[in-house]
Amino acid sequence: MPWPSTTSRDTETFGYIDEERGRQITGLQLIASENFTSPDVMAATGSVLTNKYAEGYPSKRYYGGNAVVDKIEALAIERVKKLFGADHANVQPHSGASANMAVYLGLLNPGDTVLGLSLDHGGHLTHGSPVNASGILYNFKSFRVGDTDERLDFGQIREMALEHRPKMIVAGTTSYPRRLEPEPFKAIADEVGALMMFDIAHIAGLVAGGAHPNPVPFADVVTFTTHKTLRGPRGGCILSSAAHAAAIDKAVFPGSQGGPLEHAVAAKAVAFHEAMQPSFKVYAQQIITNASALAEALAHQGFRLVSGGTDTHMMVVDLRPFDSELTGKEAQLVLDQAGITLNKNNIPNDPRSPFVTSGVRIGVPSVTTQGMTQTEMPLIAEYIATTLRGRNDPAIVAEVRAKVAALCAKFPVYPTVKK
Ligand SMILES: *Cc1c(COP(=O)(O)O)cnc(C)c1O
């Protein structure tokens, strides 16, 4: 029986996919957690592997027919272990959130105390937010960034660790522009006998490309997403020391997932291969160069950079010195109309709610993938500032929209992918 799509294609859905491709390639994609993945990664994601059930692990599967899938998953595991210098890898987590929940399930008991960075100071939902399973099932205590320098305060983290005696410390950030140094975290974890987990979801590509310190030698467990700076398919991954390998694998399957998405696992293998190429180091370095250039240009336009700047792929921008009336919510909306996509974001100690905010978060992984350099960053800052200054004048917004489209046309993302 042929599929209905051979005679009546779902033009509605595919029409929307074409529309979304148009949106992605004609605008500036500045969401710090996004990237443009390669045509090869997309080919693996859209492959026949989506048909296969493979519950279990290579050579320990519940179903037959997994000889080829075993080779693919083993390849992904070998590559990622080599890329990060890890003893053990689990490449099956469906997402970063699933990876984190599997680690907690494998290494903690419900109710155990854990230390993590507060969501409104740059942490992630899965680091103990009360609306997330992490915060519901475990006793998370949140540390915050320092009031004056807006950076991690290891004095405070150590004091909290001594007071609460956590079973685990979670280091990792989702909107924090500075380096995550592994040594001071590790020293505190050792002092109180806590497990050390690093969530490098955002910075995995920078770590792989040698542009950010690698926490793997210091951590019991490292989790990350494969779709942010690492530029692979949507998905998660867990690296661990040999001592935790069995507990981690059991917590992913059967603990918290069923059949793995082997098409995503194959795409992860492709992304790891790409990240092992010398050109990926150049990419990671260019991300850092672009982010500092953009931060500097934004400061020049009158914005305040949280913590004074960035050493990563992202920055958090305080809009108040630019315009005290302007909220992150309004900025996101009007910039979207100008073809500039980013997200509103709380700044540390933000007087406005998370739905309104006084800031935006900006990242450069996508524009760096499409070939933009420090030459284009001042232009991007200018387009952002012009749009926000002229936000009540549709003609100004439309003018910027046209300039953005012209700039993006000079840096085509997917020249070889057919519609
Ligand atoms: C993005 C992110 C995650 C979650 O990843 P998903 O794939 O969206 O579930 C987890 N931790 C951190 C620090 C992140 O930035």
The ligand as an SDF file (V2000), in Angstrom:
LIG
                    3D

 15 15  0  0  0  0  0  0  0  0999 V2000
   19.0870   24.4720   26.6610 C   0  0  0  0  0  0  0  0  0  0  0  0
   19.4750   23.9850   28.0050 C   0  0  0  0  0  0  0  0  0  0  0  0
   18.9810   22.7790   28.5210 C   0  0  0  0  0  0  0  0  0  0  0  0
   17.8140   22.0280   27.9280 C   0  0  0  0  0  0  0  0  0  0  0  0
   17.8780   21.6190   26.6560 O   0  0  0  0  0  0  0  0  0  0  0  0
   16.5430   21.1470   25.8920 P   0  0  0  0  0  0  0  0  0  0  0  0
   17.0900   20.3750   24.7530 O   0  0  0  0  0  0  0  0  0  0  0  0
   15.8180   22.3970   25.5330 O   0  0  0  0  0  0  0  0  0  0  0  0
   15.7540   20.3000   26.8250 O   0  0  0  0  0  0  0  0  0  0  0  0
   19.4950   22.3140   29.7200 C   0  0  0  0  0  0  0  0  0  0  0  0
   20.4350   23.0000   30.3840 N   0  0  0  0  0  0  0  0  0  0  0  0
   20.9050   24.1790   29.9400 C   0  0  0  0  0  0  0  0  0  0  0  0
   21.9490   24.8820   30.7460 C   0  0  0  0  0  0  0  0  0  0  0  0
   20.4360   24.7210   28.7510 C   0  0  0  0  0  0  0  0  0  0  0  0
   20.8770   25.9070   28.3340 O   0  0  0  0  0  0  0  0  0  0  0  0
  1  2  1  0
  2  3  1  0
  2 14  2  0
  3  4  1  0
  3 10  2  0
  4  5  1  0
  5  6  1  0
  6  7  2  0
  6  8  1  0
  6  9  1  0
 10 11  1  0
 11 12  2  0
 12 13  1  0
 12 14  1  0
 14 15  1  0
M  END
$$$$
